[in-house]
Amino acid sequence: MKTRCYNENFEQYHNYGGRGITICAEWLYDFEVFHDWAMSHGYRDDLTIDRIDNDKGYSPENCRWVTIKAQQKNRRNNRNEN
């Protein structure tokens, strides 16, 4: 998360920090707070963190743990065809 949002040299920075995606202060400055949230919200090694609303940042109210397959459905460039 930190690299995506704050490292301008990261190749995908333009998709995160470059368009205003940030990490809430409580997670950014206190790993234990993030860790406690992660453990109490279903963290597993086979899951990835996902932002529910891709236009909002990383925060407890906008994040969840999902499979990679589920996360790929929540991309800005995804086209859901019915």
SEGUZA-391665 format. One record per atom (N, C-alpha, C): residue number from 1; residue in three letters; atom name; z, x, y. Coordinates in nm, 3 decimals. Each point is the difference from the previous one (the first is absolute). Layout:
BEGIN
<site><k>NUM</k><r>ALA</r><a>CA</a><w>Z</w><u>X</u><v>Y</v></site>
...
***
This chain:
BEGIN
<site><k>1</k><r>MET</r><a>N</a><w>0.000</w><u>0.083</u><v>-0.119</v></site>
<site><k>1</k><r>MET</r><a>CA</a><w>0.000</w><u>-0.083</u><v>0.119</v></site>
<site><k>1</k><r>MET</r><a>C</a><w>0.000</w><u>0.086</u><v>0.125</v></site>
<site><k>2</k><r>LYS</r><a>N</a><w>0.088</w><u>0.101</u><v>0.002</v></site>
<site><k>2</k><r>LYS</r><a>CA</a><w>0.009</w><u>0.084</u><v>0.120</v></site>
<site><k>2</k><r>LYS</r><a>C</a><w>-0.131</w><u>0.071</u><v>0.027</v></site>
<site><k>3</k><r>THR</r><a>N</a><w>-0.062</w><u>0.055</u><v>-0.103</v></site>
<site><k>3</k><r>THR</r><a>CA</a><w>-0.127</w><u>0.070</u><v>0.019</v></site>
<site><k>3</k><r>THR</r><a>C</a><w>-0.105</w><u>-0.095</u><v>0.052</v></site>
<site><k>4</k><r>ARG</r><a>N</a><w>-0.011</w><u>-0.117</u><v>-0.061</v></site>
<site><k>4</k><r>ARG</r><a>CA</a><w>-0.101</w><u>-0.098</u><v>0.042</v></site>
<site><k>4</k><r>ARG</r><a>C</a><w>0.017</w><u>-0.039</u><v>0.146</v></site>
<site><k>5</k><r>CYS</r><a>N</a><w>0.124</w><u>-0.017</u><v>0.041</v></site>
<site><k>5</k><r>CYS</r><a>CA</a><w>0.028</w><u>-0.054</u><v>0.134</v></site>
<site><k>5</k><r>CYS</r><a>C</a><w>0.013</w><u>0.104</u><v>0.110</v></site>
<site><k>6</k><r>TYR</r><a>N</a><w>0.039</w><u>0.123</u><v>-0.035</v></site>
<site><k>6</k><r>TYR</r><a>CA</a><w>0.035</w><u>0.094</u><v>0.105</v></site>
<site><k>6</k><r>TYR</r><a>C</a><w>-0.072</w><u>0.135</u><v>-0.005</v></site>
<site><k>7</k><r>ASN</r><a>N</a><w>-0.076</w><u>0.029</u><v>-0.104</v></site>
<site><k>7</k><r>ASN</r><a>CA</a><w>-0.070</w><u>0.128</u><v>-0.009</v></site>
<site><k>7</k><r>ASN</r><a>C</a><w>-0.146</w><u>-0.020</u><v>0.038</v></site>
<site><k>8</k><r>GLU</r><a>N</a><w>-0.034</w><u>0.038</u><v>0.120</v></site>
<site><k>8</k><r>GLU</r><a>CA</a><w>-0.137</w><u>-0.019</u><v>0.050</v></site>
<site><k>8</k><r>GLU</r><a>C</a><w>-0.103</w><u>0.078</u><v>-0.079</v></site>
<site><k>9</k><r>ASN</r><a>N</a><w>0.043</w><u>0.098</u><v>-0.079</v></site>
<site><k>9</k><r>ASN</r><a>CA</a><w>-0.092</w><u>0.079</u><v>-0.082</v></site>
<site><k>9</k><r>ASN</r><a>C</a><w>-0.027</w><u>-0.064</u><v>-0.136</v></site>
<site><k>10</k><r>PHE</r><a>N</a><w>0.071</w><u>-0.105</u><v>-0.035</v></site>
<site><k>10</k><r>PHE</r><a>CA</a><w>-0.021</w><u>-0.069</u><v>-0.127</v></site>
<site><k>10</k><r>PHE</r><a>C</a><w>-0.134</w><u>-0.073</u><v>0.006</v></site>
<site><k>11</k><r>GLU</r><a>N</a><w>-0.080</w><u>0.014</u><v>-0.103</v></site>
<site><k>11</k><r>GLU</r><a>CA</a><w>-0.137</w><u>-0.054</u><v>0.004</v></site>
<site><k>11</k><r>GLU</r><a>C</a><w>-0.007</w><u>-0.150</u><v>0.019</v></site>
<site><k>12</k><r>GLN</r><a>N</a><w>0.102</w><u>-0.074</u><v>-0.037</v></site>
<site><k>12</k><r>GLN</r><a>CA</a><w>0.000</w><u>-0.145</u><v>0.018</v></site>
<site><k>12</k><r>GLN</r><a>C</a><w>0.088</w><u>-0.046</u><v>0.116</v></site>
<site><k>13</k><r>TYR</r><a>N</a><w>0.045</w><u>0.095</u><v>0.084</v></site>
<site><k>13</k><r>TYR</r><a>CA</a><w>0.086</w><u>-0.034</u><v>0.114</v></site>
<site><k>13</k><r>TYR</r><a>C</a><w>-0.060</w><u>-0.112</u><v>0.085</v></site>
<site><k>14</k><r>HIS</r><a>N</a><w>-0.130</w><u>0.002</u><v>0.019</v></site>
<site><k>14</k><r>HIS</r><a>CA</a><w>-0.065</w><u>-0.102</u><v>0.084</v></site>
<site><k>14</k><r>HIS</r><a>C</a><w>0.022</w><u>-0.141</u><v>-0.053</v></site>
<site><k>15</k><r>ASN</r><a>N</a><w>0.027</w><u>-0.015</u><v>-0.129</v></site>
<site><k>15</k><r>ASN</r><a>CA</a><w>0.027</w><u>-0.132</u><v>-0.058</v></site>
<site><k>15</k><r>ASN</r><a>C</a><w>0.146</w><u>-0.042</u><v>0.010</v></site>
<site><k>16</k><r>TYR</r><a>N</a><w>0.086</w><u>0.090</u><v>0.042</v></site>
<site><k>16</k><r>TYR</r><a>CA</a><w>0.143</w><u>-0.028</u><v>0.006</v></site>
<site><k>16</k><r>TYR</r><a>C</a><w>0.052</w><u>0.028</u><v>0.142</v></site>
<site><k>17</k><r>GLY</r><a>N</a><w>0.053</w><u>0.118</u><v>0.022</v></site>
<site><k>17</k><r>GLY</r><a>CA</a><w>0.054</w><u>0.034</u><v>0.132</v></site>
<site><k>17</k><r>GLY</r><a>C</a><w>-0.102</w><u>-0.012</u><v>0.110</v></site>
<site><k>18</k><r>GLY</r><a>N</a><w>-0.124</w><u>0.031</u><v>-0.031</v></site>
<site><k>18</k><r>GLY</r><a>CA</a><w>-0.105</w><u>-0.007</u><v>0.100</v></site>
<site><k>18</k><r>GLY</r><a>C</a><w>-0.028</w><u>-0.141</u><v>0.049</v></site>
<site><k>19</k><r>ARG</r><a>N</a><w>0.041</w><u>-0.099</u><v>-0.076</v></site>
<site><k>19</k><r>ARG</r><a>CA</a><w>-0.017</w><u>-0.138</u><v>0.046</v></site>
<site><k>19</k><r>ARG</r><a>C</a><w>0.134</w><u>-0.069</u><v>0.024</v></site>
<site><k>20</k><r>GLY</r><a>N</a><w>0.105</w><u>0.080</u><v>0.016</v></site>
<site><k>20</k><r>GLY</r><a>CA</a><w>0.129</w><u>-0.053</u><v>0.042</v></site>
<site><k>20</k><r>GLY</r><a>C</a><w>0.098</w><u>-0.035</u><v>-0.110</v></site>
<site><k>21</k><r>ILE</r><a>N</a><w>-0.030</w><u>0.034</u><v>-0.125</v></site>
<site><k>21</k><r>ILE</r><a>CA</a><w>0.093</w><u>-0.029</u><v>-0.108</v></site>
<site><k>21</k><r>ILE</r><a>C</a><w>0.113</w><u>0.103</u><v>0.006</v></site>
<site><k>22</k><r>THR</r><a>N</a><w>0.124</w><u>-0.050</u><v>-0.001</v></site>
<site><k>22</k><r>THR</r><a>CA</a><w>0.117</w><u>0.086</u><v>0.010</v></site>
<site><k>22</k><r>THR</r><a>C</a><w>0.098</w><u>-0.033</u><v>-0.113</v></site>
<site><k>23</k><r>ILE</r><a>N</a><w>0.107</w><u>0.075</u><v>-0.004</v></site>
<site><k>23</k><r>ILE</r><a>CA</a><w>0.110</w><u>-0.023</u><v>-0.094</v></site>
<site><k>23</k><r>ILE</r><a>C</a><w>0.120</w><u>-0.041</u><v>0.083</v></site>
<site><k>24</k><r>CYS</r><a>N</a><w>0.070</w><u>-0.103</u><v>-0.042</v></site>
<site><k>24</k><r>CYS</r><a>CA</a><w>0.117</w><u>-0.044</u><v>0.076</v></site>
<site><k>24</k><r>CYS</r><a>C</a><w>0.101</w><u>0.115</u><v>0.009</v></site>
<site><k>25</k><r>ALA</r><a>N</a><w>0.073</w><u>0.003</u><v>0.109</v></site>
<site><k>25</k><r>ALA</r><a>CA</a><w>0.093</w><u>0.110</u><v>0.028</v></site>
<site><k>25</k><r>ALA</r><a>C</a><w>0.103</w><u>0.017</u><v>-0.111</v></site>
<site><k>26</k><r>GLU</r><a>N</a><w>0.048</w><u>-0.110</u><v>-0.056</v></site>
<site><k>26</k><r>GLU</r><a>CA</a><w>0.104</w><u>0.012</u><v>-0.103</v></site>
<site><k>26</k><r>GLU</r><a>C</a><w>-0.051</w><u>0.076</u><v>-0.122</v></site>
<site><k>27</k><r>TRP</r><a>N</a><w>-0.126</w><u>-0.016</u><v>-0.036</v></site>
<site><k>27</k><r>TRP</r><a>CA</a><w>-0.058</w><u>0.074</u><v>-0.113</v></site>
<site><k>27</k><r>TRP</r><a>C</a><w>-0.043</w><u>0.140</u><v>0.041</v></site>
<site><k>28</k><r>LEU</r><a>N</a><w>-0.054</w><u>0.012</u><v>0.118</v></site>
<site><k>28</k><r>LEU</r><a>CA</a><w>-0.053</w><u>0.127</u><v>0.046</v></site>
<site><k>28</k><r>LEU</r><a>C</a><w>0.109</w><u>0.106</u><v>0.011</v></site>
<site><k>29</k><r>TYR</r><a>N</a><w>0.116</w><u>-0.038</u><v>0.047</v></site>
<site><k>29</k><r>TYR</r><a>CA</a><w>0.105</w><u>0.096</u><v>0.027</v></site>
<site><k>29</k><r>TYR</r><a>C</a><w>0.113</w><u>0.005</u><v>-0.102</v></site>
<site><k>30</k><r>ASP</r><a>N</a><w>-0.002</w><u>-0.090</u><v>-0.099</v></site>
<site><k>30</k><r>ASP</r><a>CA</a><w>0.109</w><u>-0.001</u><v>-0.098</v></site>
<site><k>30</k><r>ASP</r><a>C</a><w>-0.055</w><u>-0.033</u><v>-0.139</v></site>
<site><k>31</k><r>PHE</r><a>N</a><w>-0.030</w><u>0.104</u><v>-0.077</v></site>
<site><k>31</k><r>PHE</r><a>CA</a><w>-0.058</w><u>-0.021</u><v>-0.132</v></site>
<site><k>31</k><r>PHE</r><a>C</a><w>0.089</w><u>-0.088</u><v>-0.088</v></site>
<site><k>32</k><r>GLU</r><a>N</a><w>0.131</w><u>0.013</u><v>0.011</v></site>
<site><k>32</k><r>GLU</r><a>CA</a><w>0.090</w><u>-0.081</u><v>-0.084</v></site>
<site><k>32</k><r>GLU</r><a>C</a><w>-0.020</w><u>-0.148</u><v>0.025</v></site>
<site><k>33</k><r>VAL</r><a>N</a><w>-0.025</w><u>-0.039</u><v>0.122</v></site>
<site><k>33</k><r>VAL</r><a>CA</a><w>-0.026</w><u>-0.141</u><v>0.031</v></site>
<site><k>33</k><r>VAL</r><a>C</a><w>-0.126</w><u>-0.045</u><v>-0.071</v></site>
<site><k>34</k><r>PHE</r><a>N</a><w>-0.106</w><u>0.083</u><v>0.009</v></site>
<site><k>34</k><r>PHE</r><a>CA</a><w>-0.124</w><u>-0.033</u><v>-0.071</v></site>
<site><k>34</k><r>PHE</r><a>C</a><w>0.024</w><u>-0.005</u><v>-0.150</v></site>
<site><k>35</k><r>HIS</r><a>N</a><w>0.068</w><u>0.098</u><v>-0.054</v></site>
<site><k>35</k><r>HIS</r><a>CA</a><w>0.030</w><u>0.007</u><v>-0.143</v></site>
<site><k>35</k><r>HIS</r><a>C</a><w>0.075</w><u>-0.124</u><v>-0.046</v></site>
<site><k>36</k><r>ASP</r><a>N</a><w>0.101</w><u>-0.039</u><v>0.074</v></site>
<site><k>36</k><r>ASP</r><a>CA</a><w>0.079</w><u>-0.118</u><v>-0.038</v></site>
<site><k>36</k><r>ASP</r><a>C</a><w>-0.086</w><u>-0.126</u><v>0.001</v></site>
<site><k>37</k><r>TRP</r><a>N</a><w>-0.086</w><u>-0.013</u><v>0.102</v></site>
<site><k>37</k><r>TRP</r><a>CA</a><w>-0.090</w><u>-0.115</u><v>0.005</v></site>
<site><k>37</k><r>TRP</r><a>C</a><w>-0.093</w><u>0.003</u><v>-0.121</v></site>
<site><k>38</k><r>ALA</r><a>N</a><w>-0.059</w><u>0.116</u><v>-0.027</v></site>
<site><k>38</k><r>ALA</r><a>CA</a><w>-0.095</w><u>0.013</u><v>-0.112</v></site>
<site><k>38</k><r>ALA</r><a>C</a><w>0.065</w><u>-0.039</u><v>-0.132</v></site>
<site><k>39</k><r>MET</r><a>N</a><w>0.117</w><u>0.050</u><v>-0.026</v></site>
<site><k>39</k><r>MET</r><a>CA</a><w>0.068</w><u>-0.028</u><v>-0.127</v></site>
<site><k>39</k><r>MET</r><a>C</a><w>0.037</w><u>-0.148</u><v>-0.013</v></site>
<site><k>40</k><r>SER</r><a>N</a><w>0.033</w><u>-0.062</u><v>0.110</v></site>
<site><k>40</k><r>SER</r><a>CA</a><w>0.041</w><u>-0.141</u><v>-0.006</v></site>
<site><k>40</k><r>SER</r><a>C</a><w>-0.119</w><u>-0.097</u><v>0.008</v></site>
<site><k>41</k><r>HIS</r><a>N</a><w>-0.121</w><u>0.056</u><v>0.018</v></site>
<site><k>41</k><r>HIS</r><a>CA</a><w>-0.118</w><u>-0.086</u><v>0.011</v></site>
<site><k>41</k><r>HIS</r><a>C</a><w>-0.105</w><u>0.030</u><v>-0.106</v></site>
<site><k>42</k><r>GLY</r><a>N</a><w>0.045</w><u>0.051</u><v>-0.114</v></site>
<site><k>42</k><r>GLY</r><a>CA</a><w>-0.088</w><u>0.011</u><v>-0.115</v></site>
<site><k>42</k><r>GLY</r><a>C</a><w>-0.075</w><u>0.129</u><v>-0.019</v></site>
<site><k>43</k><r>TYR</r><a>N</a><w>0.042</w><u>0.108</u><v>0.067</v></site>
<site><k>43</k><r>TYR</r><a>CA</a><w>-0.069</w><u>0.128</u><v>-0.018</v></site>
<site><k>43</k><r>TYR</r><a>C</a><w>-0.008</w><u>0.038</u><v>-0.147</v></site>
<site><k>44</k><r>ARG</r><a>N</a><w>-0.119</w><u>0.046</u><v>-0.040</v></site>
<site><k>44</k><r>ARG</r><a>CA</a><w>-0.024</w><u>0.061</u><v>-0.132</v></site>
<site><k>44</k><r>ARG</r><a>C</a><w>-0.103</w><u>0.110</u><v>0.021</v></site>
<site><k>45</k><r>ASP</r><a>N</a><w>0.000</w><u>0.098</u><v>-0.088</v></site>
<site><k>45</k><r>ASP</r><a>CA</a><w>-0.093</w><u>0.112</u><v>0.012</v></site>
<site><k>45</k><r>ASP</r><a>C</a><w>-0.147</w><u>-0.043</u><v>-0.009</v></site>
<site><k>46</k><r>ASP</r><a>N</a><w>-0.026</w><u>-0.112</u><v>-0.065</v></site>
<site><k>46</k><r>ASP</r><a>CA</a><w>-0.139</w><u>-0.044</u><v>-0.015</v></site>
<site><k>46</k><r>ASP</r><a>C</a><w>-0.047</w><u>-0.093</u><v>0.111</v></site>
<site><k>47</k><r>LEU</r><a>N</a><w>0.080</w><u>-0.017</u><v>0.103</v></site>
<site><k>47</k><r>LEU</r><a>CA</a><w>-0.036</w><u>-0.087</u><v>0.112</v></site>
<site><k>47</k><r>LEU</r><a>C</a><w>-0.021</w><u>0.084</u><v>0.126</v></site>
<site><k>48</k><r>THR</r><a>N</a><w>-0.068</w><u>-0.059</u><v>0.097</v></site>
<site><k>48</k><r>THR</r><a>CA</a><w>-0.021</w><u>0.066</u><v>0.129</v></site>
<site><k>48</k><r>THR</r><a>C</a><w>0.049</w><u>-0.093</u><v>0.110</v></site>
<site><k>49</k><r>ILE</r><a>N</a><w>0.034</w><u>0.060</u><v>0.113</v></site>
<site><k>49</k><r>ILE</r><a>CA</a><w>0.044</w><u>-0.081</u><v>0.113</v></site>
<site><k>49</k><r>ILE</r><a>C</a><w>-0.122</w><u>-0.064</u><v>0.066</v></site>
<site><k>50</k><r>ASP</r><a>N</a><w>0.013</w><u>-0.125</u><v>0.036</v></site>
<site><k>50</k><r>ASP</r><a>CA</a><w>-0.110</w><u>-0.078</u><v>0.054</v></site>
<site><k>50</k><r>ASP</r><a>C</a><w>0.048</w><u>-0.073</u><v>0.124</v></site>
<site><k>51</k><r>ARG</r><a>N</a><w>-0.082</w><u>0.006</u><v>0.106</v></site>
<site><k>51</k><r>ARG</r><a>CA</a><w>0.030</w><u>-0.079</u><v>0.119</v></site>
<site><k>51</k><r>ARG</r><a>C</a><w>-0.061</w><u>-0.139</u><v>-0.017</v></site>
<site><k>52</k><r>ILE</r><a>N</a><w>0.079</w><u>-0.102</u><v>0.014</v></site>
<site><k>52</k><r>ILE</r><a>CA</a><w>-0.045</w><u>-0.138</u><v>-0.018</v></site>
<site><k>52</k><r>ILE</r><a>C</a><w>-0.105</w><u>-0.035</u><v>0.105</v></site>
<site><k>53</k><r>ASP</r><a>N</a><w>0.027</w><u>0.033</u><v>0.124</v></site>
<site><k>53</k><r>ASP</r><a>CA</a><w>-0.095</w><u>-0.019</u><v>0.109</v></site>
<site><k>53</k><r>ASP</r><a>C</a><w>-0.051</w><u>0.138</u><v>0.039</v></site>
<site><k>54</k><r>ASN</r><a>N</a><w>-0.127</w><u>0.029</u><v>-0.028</v></site>
<site><k>54</k><r>ASN</r><a>CA</a><w>-0.056</w><u>0.132</u><v>0.024</v></site>
<site><k>54</k><r>ASN</r><a>C</a><w>-0.008</w><u>0.039</u><v>0.147</v></site>
<site><k>55</k><r>ASP</r><a>N</a><w>0.023</w><u>-0.093</u><v>0.089</v></site>
<site><k>55</k><r>ASP</r><a>CA</a><w>-0.001</w><u>0.031</u><v>0.143</v></site>
<site><k>55</k><r>ASP</r><a>C</a><w>0.139</w><u>0.031</u><v>0.053</v></site>
<site><k>56</k><r>LYS</r><a>N</a><w>0.099</w><u>-0.007</u><v>-0.087</v></site>
<site><k>56</k><r>LYS</r><a>CA</a><w>0.138</w><u>0.032</u><v>0.039</v></site>
<site><k>56</k><r>LYS</r><a>C</a><w>0.045</w><u>0.125</u><v>-0.073</v></site>
<site><k>57</k><r>GLY</r><a>N</a><w>0.108</w><u>0.059</u><v>0.048</v></site>
<site><k>57</k><r>GLY</r><a>CA</a><w>0.048</w><u>0.126</u><v>-0.055</v></site>
<site><k>57</k><r>GLY</r><a>C</a><w>0.086</w><u>-0.014</u><v>-0.124</v></site>
<site><k>58</k><r>TYR</r><a>N</a><w>0.053</w><u>0.114</u><v>-0.041</v></site>
<site><k>58</k><r>TYR</r><a>CA</a><w>0.089</w><u>0.008</u><v>-0.115</v></site>
<site><k>58</k><r>TYR</r><a>C</a><w>0.141</w><u>-0.040</u><v>0.044</v></site>
<site><k>59</k><r>SER</r><a>N</a><w>0.050</w><u>-0.109</u><v>-0.055</v></site>
<site><k>59</k><r>SER</r><a>CA</a><w>0.134</w><u>-0.049</u><v>0.032</v></site>
<site><k>59</k><r>SER</r><a>C</a><w>0.046</w><u>-0.090</u><v>-0.115</v></site>
<site><k>60</k><r>PRO</r><a>N</a><w>0.130</w><u>-0.026</u><v>-0.010</v></site>
<site><k>60</k><r>PRO</r><a>CA</a><w>0.050</w><u>-0.082</u><v>-0.111</v></site>
<site><k>60</k><r>PRO</r><a>C</a><w>-0.065</w><u>-0.137</u><v>-0.008</v></site>
<site><k>61</k><r>GLU</r><a>N</a><w>-0.029</w><u>-0.060</u><v>0.114</v></site>
<site><k>61</k><r>GLU</r><a>CA</a><w>-0.057</w><u>-0.135</u><v>-0.003</v></site>
<site><k>61</k><r>GLU</r><a>C</a><w>-0.150</w><u>-0.002</u><v>-0.026</v></site>
<site><k>62</k><r>ASN</r><a>N</a><w>-0.065</w><u>0.117</u><v>0.003</v></site>
<site><k>62</k><r>ASN</r><a>CA</a><w>-0.146</w><u>0.003</u><v>-0.019</v></site>
<site><k>62</k><r>ASN</r><a>C</a><w>-0.042</w><u>0.082</u><v>-0.122</v></site>
<site><k>63</k><r>CYS</r><a>N</a><w>0.093</w><u>0.041</u><v>-0.082</v></site>
<site><k>63</k><r>CYS</r><a>CA</a><w>-0.035</w><u>0.083</u><v>-0.115</v></site>
<site><k>63</k><r>CYS</r><a>C</a><w>0.050</w><u>-0.059</u><v>-0.130</v></site>
<site><k>64</k><r>ARG</r><a>N</a><w>-0.068</w><u>0.040</u><v>-0.105</v></site>
<site><k>64</k><r>ARG</r><a>CA</a><w>0.036</w><u>-0.042</u><v>-0.137</v></site>
<site><k>64</k><r>ARG</r><a>C</a><w>-0.053</w><u>0.106</u><v>-0.095</v></site>
<site><k>65</k><r>TRP</r><a>N</a><w>0.044</w><u>-0.006</u><v>-0.124</v></site>
<site><k>65</k><r>TRP</r><a>CA</a><w>-0.047</w><u>0.090</u><v>-0.105</v></site>
<site><k>65</k><r>TRP</r><a>C</a><w>-0.099</w><u>-0.077</u><v>-0.086</v></site>
<site><k>66</k><r>VAL</r><a>N</a><w>-0.120</w><u>0.057</u><v>-0.018</v></site>
<site><k>66</k><r>VAL</r><a>CA</a><w>-0.104</w><u>-0.066</u><v>-0.078</v></site>
<site><k>66</k><r>VAL</r><a>C</a><w>-0.075</w><u>0.102</u><v>-0.085</v></site>
<site><k>67</k><r>THR</r><a>N</a><w>-0.077</w><u>-0.052</u><v>-0.094</v></site>
<site><k>67</k><r>THR</r><a>CA</a><w>-0.087</w><u>0.087</u><v>-0.079</v></site>
<site><k>67</k><r>THR</r><a>C</a><w>-0.116</w><u>0.047</u><v>0.087</v></site>
<site><k>68</k><r>ILE</r><a>N</a><w>-0.066</w><u>0.104</u><v>-0.042</v></site>
<site><k>68</k><r>ILE</r><a>CA</a><w>-0.116</w><u>0.048</u><v>0.074</v></site>
<site><k>68</k><r>ILE</r><a>C</a><w>-0.108</w><u>-0.107</u><v>0.004</v></site>
<site><k>69</k><r>LYS</r><a>N</a><w>-0.018</w><u>-0.072</u><v>-0.109</v></site>
<site><k>69</k><r>LYS</r><a>CA</a><w>-0.102</w><u>-0.106</u><v>-0.003</v></site>
<site><k>69</k><r>LYS</r><a>C</a><w>0.030</w><u>-0.107</u><v>0.105</v></site>
<site><k>70</k><r>ALA</r><a>N</a><w>0.125</w><u>-0.042</u><v>0.008</v></site>
<site><k>70</k><r>ALA</r><a>CA</a><w>0.038</w><u>-0.101</u><v>0.100</v></site>
<site><k>70</k><r>ALA</r><a>C</a><w>-0.017</w><u>0.054</u><v>0.141</v></site>
<site><k>71</k><r>GLN</r><a>N</a><w>0.033</w><u>0.127</u><v>0.019</v></site>
<site><k>71</k><r>GLN</r><a>CA</a><w>-0.012</w><u>0.059</u><v>0.133</v></site>
<site><k>71</k><r>GLN</r><a>C</a><w>-0.145</w><u>0.007</u><v>0.046</v></site>
<site><k>72</k><r>GLN</r><a>N</a><w>-0.090</w><u>0.025</u><v>-0.090</v></site>
<site><k>72</k><r>GLN</r><a>CA</a><w>-0.141</w><u>0.009</u><v>0.037</v></site>
<site><k>72</k><r>GLN</r><a>C</a><w>-0.054</w><u>-0.132</u><v>0.052</v></site>
<site><k>73</k><r>LYS</r><a>N</a><w>0.062</w><u>-0.109</u><v>-0.036</v></site>
<site><k>73</k><r>LYS</r><a>CA</a><w>-0.042</w><u>-0.131</u><v>0.050</v></site>
<site><k>73</k><r>LYS</r><a>C</a><w>0.046</w><u>-0.023</u><v>0.144</v></site>
<site><k>74</k><r>ASN</r><a>N</a><w>0.093</w><u>0.082</u><v>0.047</v></site>
<site><k>74</k><r>ASN</r><a>CA</a><w>0.060</w><u>-0.017</u><v>0.133</v></site>
<site><k>74</k><r>ASN</r><a>C</a><w>-0.052</w><u>0.104</u><v>0.098</v></site>
<site><k>75</k><r>ARG</r><a>N</a><w>-0.126</w><u>0.035</u><v>-0.012</v></site>
<site><k>75</k><r>ARG</r><a>CA</a><w>-0.060</w><u>0.100</u><v>0.089</v></site>
<site><k>75</k><r>ARG</r><a>C</a><w>-0.079</w><u>-0.070</u><v>0.109</v></site>
<site><k>76</k><r>ARG</r><a>N</a><w>-0.011</w><u>0.067</u><v>0.114</v></site>
<site><k>76</k><r>ARG</r><a>CA</a><w>-0.076</w><u>-0.058</u><v>0.111</v></site>
<site><k>76</k><r>ARG</r><a>C</a><w>-0.146</w><u>-0.019</u><v>-0.036</v></site>
<site><k>77</k><r>ASN</r><a>N</a><w>-0.055</w><u>0.089</u><v>-0.082</v></site>
<site><k>77</k><r>ASN</r><a>CA</a><w>-0.142</w><u>-0.008</u><v>-0.030</v></site>
<site><k>77</k><r>ASN</r><a>C</a><w>-0.031</w><u>-0.079</u><v>-0.128</v></site>
<site><k>78</k><r>ASN</r><a>N</a><w>0.101</w><u>-0.065</u><v>-0.055</v></site>
<site><k>78</k><r>ASN</r><a>CA</a><w>-0.020</w><u>-0.081</u><v>-0.121</v></site>
<site><k>78</k><r>ASN</r><a>C</a><w>-0.074</w><u>-0.128</u><v>0.035</v></site>
<site><k>79</k><r>ARG</r><a>N</a><w>-0.098</w><u>-0.034</u><v>-0.081</v></site>
<site><k>79</k><r>ARG</r><a>CA</a><w>-0.073</w><u>-0.124</u><v>0.020</v></site>
<site><k>79</k><r>ARG</r><a>C</a><w>0.027</w><u>-0.090</u><v>-0.119</v></site>
<site><k>80</k><r>ASN</r><a>N</a><w>0.079</w><u>-0.102</u><v>0.021</v></site>
<site><k>80</k><r>ASN</r><a>CA</a><w>0.028</w><u>-0.095</u><v>-0.107</v></site>
<site><k>80</k><r>ASN</r><a>C</a><w>-0.115</w><u>-0.098</u><v>-0.011</v></site>
<site><k>81</k><r>GLU</r><a>N</a><w>-0.067</w><u>0.005</u><v>-0.112</v></site>
<site><k>81</k><r>GLU</r><a>CA</a><w>-0.112</w><u>-0.090</u><v>-0.021</v></site>
<site><k>81</k><r>GLU</r><a>C</a><w>0.041</w><u>-0.106</u><v>-0.099</v></site>
<site><k>82</k><r>ASN</r><a>N</a><w>-0.017</w><u>-0.126</u><v>0.039</v></site>
<site><k>82</k><r>ASN</r><a>CA</a><w>0.041</w><u>-0.111</u><v>-0.085</v></site>
<site><k>82</k><r>ASN</r><a>C</a><w>-0.114</w><u>-0.050</u><v>-0.083</v></site>
***
